Structure formats: C-alpha cells, structure tokens
Amino acid sequence: MSLAGGHDEILDLVYETSVDPGVWPVLLERFSHAMGGHSAALRSYDVPSEVGTVVASRLESAALDRQFRTYANRNPLKSSLETLQRKAREEAGVGYEPGTMMDIEWLSKDAFVRTDYYRDVYQPLDIHSDISIGFDSHDMFWSGVDVYRAKSQGPFTDSDFKTCASLHPHMVRAWKLGRKLAEARSLNDSLADFAERSPHGLFILDRGGSVRHVNATGQAILARRKGLLAIGGLLAGANPDATARLRRLIATAAAGEARAGGSMALPRPDGLRPLSVIVAPLRAEHAAPLLDGPAVMVCVTDLDTQVSLPEQRVRELFDLTPGEARVAITLFEGFEPKLCAEQLEISVWTVRRHLAQIFEKTHTGSQVELARLMMRTLGAGLGADLG
C-alpha cells in the first residue's frame, strides 16, 4: 500500500533520519517541496529564549538561529511567559499531544505583517507564512519542523495539510527513536557500536521478523520475562493481544512498499509500568554489518530501569559542584526539573539555577544536548552502570 499523496520516498527518508541524522537536510528539502514551501527548518529550542539548535534547508541555519534568538522577546507568534508556564504545567500533567499550527492561528496576517518581527525576521528571509509541526514538548522546550512560504506562493492549501497529516505521525515516531539512539552514539559510530552502548533495548530483526541481533540492554529485558519475550526467534508480548499488535507493527515496518513503523506500550505484570516500544524500518546500508539487507529495528525502553552515573566522574569531567552533579545525573536519568527537585528535596528554582551553570560549563543549551553529551562522553564506561 502507498502513503497518502504518493510520498513513499519521503517516508523512507523520515525513518532514515532516526539512524542517520545527516539525512535531515535532504528530508527537509523534500518535505518543504511536498508542502508547497520554499524552505524548512528542524528546530529544538527553549521557547521563551528560543535558544537551541536549527537545521535548515534552503536557508542558512546559523543565520536563521541568530535571528530567532535575537528577536525572541519580540516574537508575536507565541504566548506570554505566564501562558507558556501554564501550558508546560498542563503538558506535564496530561502529556503533550504533537500537533500543527499556522502563524495565522496566533495572529491575523494583516496584524502580523505590521509587526517589527515580520519586518526584521521574516521579510529578509522571504518568509510570509509558516506552519509549525510539533514533535515533542516538555518544560517549555519544543522540537519540531517549521515549513516556510513566500508571499508569492500564497497560503497553505487543504492538499498541503493532507500531506502534512499523512507524514506527521511518522515524523514524530522517527524523531523519538532518533533521540533514543542519539543518547549512545556519535555520528561516526556504526549501528553495532552504538547499539551495544544504548540504555534502551535494541532488537534488529530481518524482514521475516526473526531476531538477528540484541544488545545487552535488550538481553536483560528478555531475561526478566516481564512484558517482552523471544519465542522461536520472534518477539512476543505478555499476552496474545499484545503479541499480535507488536507483530503487526513489525510486519508493517518490514513491508516492501510504503514501509512505516509504529509505537505501542507493552503491558507488564506486578504493577510495573508498561514497556515503551518503537518499531522502525532500516535500510540495508544502515542495517550493516548486523544484517545483509533491509531490516527492522525495535527499540524498547524499560521505564522502571534507569542509568546511574557515578557522581564523582561527572564532577571531574565537567567541573561541576556536588549540587550541580546531582542535578545533572537526576536529569540524565529522565526526571524533569520539577520531579528532579522532589527527588533531591530542593526547590525547582535551585534546580534551574544549577541547570544554567551546568549548561555553561558543558557548553550545551538544552537537556537533550546535555544528555547526549553525557552519554557520548561517558558511554564507554556505562556498561557497568546499567541498572
């Protein structure tokens, strides 16, 4: 079966980004063209300050990033700080639902074009309209793609939104998988190398669904026999319904045409939280050397098992104070600032103050970058620290 709109090639690129981030500029160019735009940008940034990272197609990434940061306090296309904080609290309580939003949903076009922001940021870049496509949002840190249009191109159409709707869930899924894999790899690592360092269970399956490679974390998850099993070389859940759904996702990812992935929660007994599962296709070049040909990756996260990093090593490597090291480790283990404060029995404002110092000392600008740096720097010694 083909993807709605006939964008099968784009779909392949979407999932390729999860194992090869260098594909993003190519995907952005193809995606912006399919959406009728003249350019696009992948952005991960702190919403109030707009400090983060930008990867752009047909625009200069550094210049775009500089413009966003410089005019962050004058951007009329975002809510007040109080509203952003309220939304962050709501998202923490009910979870973030990735969506899309056009500029005119924030402010009418007539009013927007009269703003300094439009004149100083949009006009020099020949941007008249944009649509933001969300991937993830937590603690006022947003990740997603913006697609831009020139005035001569007119507004986005129903057909453009249909294209966006068909690709959006796949982009979200690939983004989440890519973030998980990025924790344990550098761009030059092979799949085999970073798979072994990952704190997530990684299973490489052939197109028939048979398990061909499992990393150490995956083996530990299987050994616990709580939520995920391997029976006759095939992955299975704790009950027939979970097994059937998991195998449908794997079969879809392995299909020859319009290969796509999926995600699900695998139920577990004894009151344990479900296993988080993401399934994605792998092209032959990315499956090597583990498999000779197209494959499927299954990424399993056990939310009840966390990575523990020795405090002394963190302090020495990054010149952190004891308090900063404890905050860095707790954030690395998956706690948001509020939960980090509760875990360490300090105020959330103390956590944020430490976090600002940690960012400065580690030359990072977000929790995502910090986690990536810590995993990359300490990855070689993590094997003994996995819980």
C-alpha positions in Angstrom: 0.0 0.0 0.0 1.2 3.5 -0.7 1.3 6.5 1.6 -1.5 9.1 1.0 -0.3 11.6 -1.6 2.3 9.2 -3.0 5.2 10.3 -0.8 6.7 6.9 -0.2 10.3 8.2 -0.9 9.8 10.9 1.8 8.5 8.3 4.2 11.7 6.3 3.7 13.8 9.4 4.4 11.8 10.1 7.6 12.8 6.8 9.1 16.3 7.1 7.8 16.8 10.2 10.0 16.4 8.1 13.1 19.6 6.2 12.4 21.4 8.9 10.3 20.8 12.5 11.4 22.8 13.7 8.4 19.7 12.9 6.3 17.7 15.7 7.8 18.6 18.5 5.3 17.6 16.2 2.4 14.3 15.3 4.2 13.6 19.0 4.9 14.1 19.9 1.3 11.8 17.1 0.0 9.2 17.8 2.7 9.1 21.5 2.2 8.6 20.9 -1.6 5.8 18.5 -0.9 4.2 21.0 1.4 4.5 23.8 -1.3 7.0 25.7 0.7 10.3 27.3 -0.3 12.3 26.2 2.8 12.0 24.3 6.1 13.9 24.1 9.4 14.1 21.4 12.1 14.2 23.3 15.5 14.8 22.2 19.1 14.7 25.1 21.4 13.7 26.7 24.7 10.5 28.6 23.8 11.0 31.7 26.0 14.5 32.4 24.9 14.5 30.5 21.5 18.0 29.2 22.4 18.5 25.7 20.9 19.6 24.2 17.6 18.5 24.7 14.0 18.9 22.5 10.9 17.6 24.3 7.8 17.1 23.5 4.1 17.5 26.4 1.6 18.2 28.8 4.4 21.4 29.3 6.3 21.0 27.5 9.6 23.3 29.8 11.7 21.7 33.0 10.4 18.2 31.6 11.0 19.1 30.6 14.5 20.7 34.0 15.2 17.5 35.8 14.0 15.3 33.7 16.2 17.4 34.3 19.3 17.9 38.0 18.7 14.2 38.7 18.4 12.9 36.1 20.8 11.4 38.7 23.1 9.6 40.4 20.2 8.0 37.3 18.6 4.2 37.9 18.4 3.7 34.3 17.3 4.0 32.9 20.8 2.2 33.2 24.1 3.3 35.2 27.1 5.7 33.7 29.6 2.9 33.1 32.1 0.8 31.3 29.4 3.8 29.2 28.4 4.4 28.2 32.0 0.7 27.3 32.4 0.8 25.2 29.3 4.0 23.5 30.5 2.3 22.5 33.7 -0.7 21.2 31.8 1.5 19.2 29.5 3.4 17.7 32.5 0.0 16.6 33.9 -1.7 15.1 30.8 1.2 14.7 28.3 2.0 16.6 25.1 0.0 15.8 22.0 2.0 16.7 18.9 0.1 18.9 16.6 0.4 21.5 13.8 -0.3 25.2 13.9 -0.2 28.0 11.3 1.0 31.5 12.0 -2.5 33.0 11.4 -3.8 30.8 14.3 -1.8 33.0 16.6 -2.3 36.4 14.9 -4.1 37.6 11.8 -1.9 38.0 8.7 -2.8 41.7 8.5 -1.7 42.3 12.0 1.4 40.2 11.7 2.8 41.9 8.7 2.7 45.2 10.5 5.0 43.9 13.3 8.7 44.6 13.7 9.2 40.9 13.9 7.8 40.3 10.4 9.9 43.2 9.0 13.1 42.2 10.7 13.0 38.4 10.7 10.5 37.2 8.0 10.9 39.7 5.2 14.8 39.4 4.9 14.3 35.6 4.5 11.4 35.9 2.1 9.0 34.3 4.5 5.4 35.3 4.5 3.7 32.3 6.0 4.7 29.3 8.1 3.3 26.2 9.6 4.8 24.6 12.8 4.7 20.8 13.1 5.3 19.6 16.6 7.3 16.5 17.6 7.9 16.9 21.3 7.4 19.5 24.0 8.4 19.4 27.7 9.3 22.0 30.3 8.9 24.8 27.7 11.4 23.1 25.3 9.9 22.4 21.9 11.1 20.3 19.0 9.6 20.1 15.5 9.7 21.4 11.9 8.7 24.7 10.5 7.8 25.0 6.8 8.0 28.5 5.2 6.3 30.0 2.3 7.0 33.2 0.3 4.2 35.7 -0.3 4.2 34.8 -4.0 3.4 31.2 -3.1 0.1 32.0 -1.5 -1.4 30.3 1.7 -1.2 26.7 2.6 -3.9 24.6 1.0 -6.1 21.7 2.1 -3.9 19.4 0.0 -0.8 20.7 1.8 -2.5 19.9 5.2 -3.4 16.4 3.9 0.2 15.8 3.1 1.3 17.0 6.5 -1.3 14.9 8.2 -0.2 11.7 6.4 3.5 12.3 7.3 3.3 13.9 10.7 2.9 10.7 12.9 5.8 9.0 11.1 8.0 12.1 11.7 7.1 12.1 15.4 7.9 8.4 15.7 11.2 8.7 13.9 12.2 11.7 15.9 11.6 9.9 19.2 13.5 6.9 18.0 16.4 9.1 16.8 16.6 10.8 20.2 16.8 7.5 22.0 19.6 6.3 19.7 21.4 9.6 19.8 22.0 9.1 23.6 24.5 6.3 22.8 26.2 7.2 19.6 28.3 9.7 17.7 27.7 10.4 14.0 30.6 8.1 13.1 29.6 5.1 15.1 28.3 2.1 13.3 25.0 0.6 14.2 26.7 -2.3 16.0 28.9 0.1 18.0 26.3 2.3 19.4 23.7 -0.4 19.9 25.9 -2.1 22.5 26.1 1.2 24.5 22.5 2.1 24.4 20.5 2.2 27.6 17.5 1.1 25.5 16.9 -2.5 24.4 17.6 -2.6 20.6 16.5 -5.6 18.6 17.5 -5.9 14.9 15.0 -8.1 13.0 15.2 -9.5 9.5 12.2 -8.9 7.1 10.6 -12.1 8.3 10.5 -10.7 11.9 13.2 -13.1 13.2 15.5 -11.5 15.8 19.1 -11.4 14.4 20.8 -9.1 17.0 20.0 -8.0 20.5 22.1 -5.5 22.5 23.0 -6.1 26.2 20.1 -4.0 27.5 17.7 -5.9 25.3 19.0 -9.2 26.6 18.4 -8.0 30.2 14.8 -7.1 29.3 14.2 -10.5 27.8 15.8 -12.2 30.8 13.4 -10.6 33.2 10.5 -12.1 31.2 8.1 -9.3 32.2 6.4 -7.8 29.2 8.7 -9.0 26.4 9.7 -12.5 25.3 11.5 -14.1 22.4 9.7 -17.3 21.3 11.1 -19.3 18.4 13.2 -16.3 17.4 10.2 -14.0 17.3 9.3 -11.2 19.7 6.2 -11.6 21.8 4.3 -9.7 24.4 2.9 -10.9 27.7 -0.5 -11.8 26.2 -1.9 -12.8 22.8 -3.3 -9.3 22.1 0.0 -7.6 22.8 1.9 -10.1 20.7 -0.5 -9.7 17.8 -0.2 -5.9 17.9 3.6 -6.0 18.2 3.9 -8.4 15.2 1.6 -6.3 13.1 3.9 -3.3 13.7 6.9 -5.3 12.8 5.3 -6.7 9.6 4.3 -3.1 8.5 7.8 -1.9 9.1 9.2 -4.7 7.0 6.8 -4.4 4.1 8.4 -3.8 0.7 6.3 -0.7 -0.1 5.5 2.3 2.0 7.5 0.9 4.9 6.4 2.5 8.1 6.9 2.0 11.8 4.7 2.3 14.8 4.8 2.5 18.6 2.9 0.9 21.5 3.1 0.1 25.2 3.6 -3.5 26.2 1.7 -4.3 29.4 3.6 -5.9 32.3 2.6 -7.8 35.4 3.1 -6.9 39.1 2.2 -3.3 38.8 5.2 -2.4 36.7 4.9 0.4 34.1 4.5 -0.8 30.5 7.5 -1.2 28.2 7.7 1.6 25.7 8.2 0.2 22.2 9.1 2.0 18.9 9.3 0.0 15.7 11.0 1.4 12.6 12.3 0.1 9.2 16.1 0.1 8.5 17.5 0.4 5.0 20.2 -2.1 4.0 23.0 0.4 4.3 22.1 1.2 7.9 21.5 -2.4 8.9 25.0 -3.4 8.0 27.1 -5.0 9.4 24.4 -6.7 11.5 22.2 -7.7 8.5 22.8 -8.0 4.8 19.6 -6.3 3.5 16.7 -4.3 4.8 15.8 -4.8 8.4 13.5 -3.7 11.2 14.6 -2.0 14.5 12.6 -2.5 17.7 13.6 -0.1 20.4 12.3 -1.0 23.9 12.5 1.3 26.9 12.0 0.0 30.4 10.8 2.9 32.4 11.5 1.1 35.7 15.2 0.7 34.9 17.4 3.7 34.8 21.0 4.5 34.0 23.1 5.5 37.0 26.2 7.7 36.6 28.8 8.0 39.3 28.7 11.5 40.7 32.5 11.8 41.1 33.1 11.0 37.4 30.6 13.6 36.3 32.1 16.2 38.7 35.6 15.6 37.4 34.7 15.5 33.7 32.6 18.7 33.6 34.0 20.6 36.6 30.6 20.6 38.4 29.9 21.3 42.0 28.4 18.4 44.1 24.9 20.0 43.8 25.3 20.6 40.0 26.4 17.0 39.5 23.5 15.6 41.4 21.1 17.7 39.3 22.8 16.7 36.1 22.6 13.0 37.0 19.0 13.2 38.0 18.0 15.0 34.8 20.0 12.4 32.8 18.0 9.6 34.4 14.9 11.1 32.9 13.4 13.4 35.6 12.0 16.7 34.6 13.1 19.8 36.7 10.0 19.6 39.0 10.5 15.9 39.6 14.2 16.4 39.9 13.6 18.9 42.7 11.3 16.5 44.5 13.8 13.7 44.1 16.7 15.8 45.6 14.5 17.6 48.1 15.4 21.1 46.8 13.4 23.8 45.2 12.7 23.9 41.4 14.3 27.3 41.3 17.5 25.7 42.7 17.4 23.1 40.0 17.0 25.7 37.3 19.9 27.8 38.8 22.1 24.6 38.8 20.9 23.8 35.3 22.0 27.2 34.0 25.5 26.6 35.4 25.6 23.1 34.0 24.8 24.4 30.5 27.5 27.0 30.8 30.2 24.5 32.0 29.3 21.8 29.5 28.7 24.3 26.6 25.2 22.9 26.0 21.9 24.7 25.6 19.2 22.1 26.5 18.5 19.0 28.5 18.6 17.0 25.2 22.1 18.3 24.3 23.3 17.7 27.9 22.0 14.1 27.9 23.6 13.5 24.5 26.9 14.9 25.8 26.9 12.8 29.0 26.1 9.6 27.1 28.7 10.3 24.4 31.4 11.2 26.9 30.7 8.5 29.4 29.4 5.9 27.0 32.5 3.7 27.0 32.1 3.1 30.8 28.4 2.8 31.0 28.2 -0.9 30.7 28.9 -1.5 34.4 26.5 1.2 35.5 23.3 -0.1 33.8 20.7 -0.9 36.4 
